[in-house]
Amino acid sequence: MHRKKIRVAATVAFLLFGAAAHASSDDAWKQFAADVESKCRKAAAGPLENARAVVDPFGSEHYGLALLTGKPKGAKGTISFLCVYDKKTKVAEIGSELGKDLVDVRLPRKTGK
């Protein structure tokens, strides 16, 4: 009987703490994605106006990843940039300009947010 109580208590503790850790993890990933988006937007602010970002919610083992698309400053059209965010240093860098001849990004319309 004593072992059964210990097992039940251990199971309850696992479920309670496991759920709390999972919720915390979800919040941490949301914060990570928000940081990647913010840093990548800043990195692309020079060449892009009104950049829209699509962030890989988890990135790779070492990097956060995002695709930024928008109007080139002082020109017409749409261009994109890949952005990498170093998870250790929290520094974002963009690659070279990707024009429509290389990648054609079609983002959904903005909602009323």
C-alpha positions as CSV (number, residue, x, y, z in Angstrom):
1,M,0.0,0.0,0.0
2,H,2.8,2.4,0.8
3,R,4.4,1.9,-2.6
4,K,1.1,2.6,-4.3
5,K,0.8,6.0,-2.4
6,I,4.3,6.9,-3.5
7,R,3.5,6.1,-7.1
8,V,0.3,8.1,-7.0
9,A,2.1,11.1,-5.4
10,A,4.9,10.8,-7.9
11,T,2.5,10.7,-10.8
12,V,0.5,13.7,-9.5
13,A,3.7,15.7,-9.0
14,F,4.9,14.8,-12.5
15,L,1.7,15.9,-14.0
16,L,1.6,19.2,-12.1
17,F,5.2,20.1,-12.6
18,G,5.3,18.7,-16.1
19,A,2.4,20.9,-17.1
20,A,4.0,24.0,-15.5
21,A,7.3,23.3,-17.3
22,H,5.4,22.8,-20.6
23,A,3.6,26.1,-20.2
24,S,6.8,27.9,-19.3
25,S,8.5,26.3,-22.3
26,D,5.7,27.6,-24.6
27,D,6.1,31.1,-23.2
28,A,9.8,30.9,-23.6
29,W,9.5,29.9,-27.3
30,K,7.0,32.7,-27.9
31,Q,9.5,35.1,-26.3
32,F,12.3,33.7,-28.4
33,A,10.3,34.1,-31.7
34,A,9.4,37.7,-30.7
35,D,13.1,38.5,-30.0
36,V,14.1,37.0,-33.3
37,E,11.5,39.0,-35.1
38,S,12.5,42.3,-33.4
39,K,16.2,41.9,-33.9
40,C,15.7,40.8,-37.5
41,R,13.5,43.7,-38.3
42,K,16.1,46.1,-36.9
43,A,18.8,44.3,-39.0
44,A,16.7,44.8,-42.1
45,A,15.6,48.4,-41.4
46,G,18.3,49.9,-43.6
47,P,17.2,48.3,-46.9
48,L,13.5,47.6,-46.2
49,E,10.4,49.7,-45.5
50,N,7.6,48.1,-43.5
51,A,9.2,44.7,-43.4
52,R,7.0,41.7,-42.7
53,A,8.6,38.8,-40.9
54,V,8.0,35.1,-40.9
55,V,9.8,33.5,-38.0
56,D,10.7,29.8,-37.7
57,P,9.2,29.3,-34.2
58,F,12.2,27.2,-32.9
59,G,15.0,27.8,-35.4
60,S,17.9,25.5,-35.6
61,E,20.1,24.2,-32.8
62,H,22.3,27.4,-32.8
63,Y,20.2,30.0,-34.7
64,G,16.9,31.7,-34.9
65,L,15.7,32.0,-38.5
66,A,13.4,34.5,-40.2
67,L,12.4,35.6,-43.7
68,L,11.8,39.3,-44.1
69,T,9.9,40.8,-47.0
70,G,9.0,44.3,-47.9
71,K,9.4,47.3,-50.2
72,P,13.0,48.3,-50.9
73,K,13.7,51.8,-49.6
74,G,13.5,54.4,-52.3
75,A,12.3,51.8,-55.0
76,K,9.3,49.9,-56.1
77,G,8.7,46.2,-55.9
78,T,9.3,43.6,-53.2
79,I,12.5,42.1,-51.9
80,S,13.3,39.6,-49.2
81,F,16.1,38.8,-46.9
82,L,17.0,35.8,-44.8
83,C,17.9,36.6,-41.3
84,V,19.9,34.5,-38.8
85,Y,19.9,35.2,-35.1
86,D,22.7,33.7,-33.0
87,K,21.1,32.1,-29.9
88,K,24.2,32.6,-27.8
89,T,25.0,36.2,-28.7
90,K,21.4,37.3,-29.5
91,V,22.8,39.2,-32.6
92,A,20.8,39.1,-35.8
93,E,22.3,39.4,-39.3
94,I,20.7,39.5,-42.7
95,G,21.9,38.0,-45.9
96,S,22.0,39.6,-49.3
97,E,18.9,40.9,-51.1
98,L,16.7,38.2,-52.6
99,G,14.7,39.7,-55.5
100,K,11.5,38.2,-57.1
101,D,13.8,36.6,-59.7
102,L,15.2,34.4,-56.8
103,V,12.2,34.0,-54.4
104,D,8.6,35.1,-54.7
105,V,7.1,35.5,-51.2
106,R,3.4,35.9,-50.9
107,L,2.4,36.8,-47.4
108,P,-1.2,36.7,-46.3
109,R,-3.0,40.0,-45.8
110,K,-2.6,41.7,-42.5
111,T,-5.5,41.1,-40.1
112,G,-7.0,43.9,-38.0
113,K,-4.4,43.6,-35.2
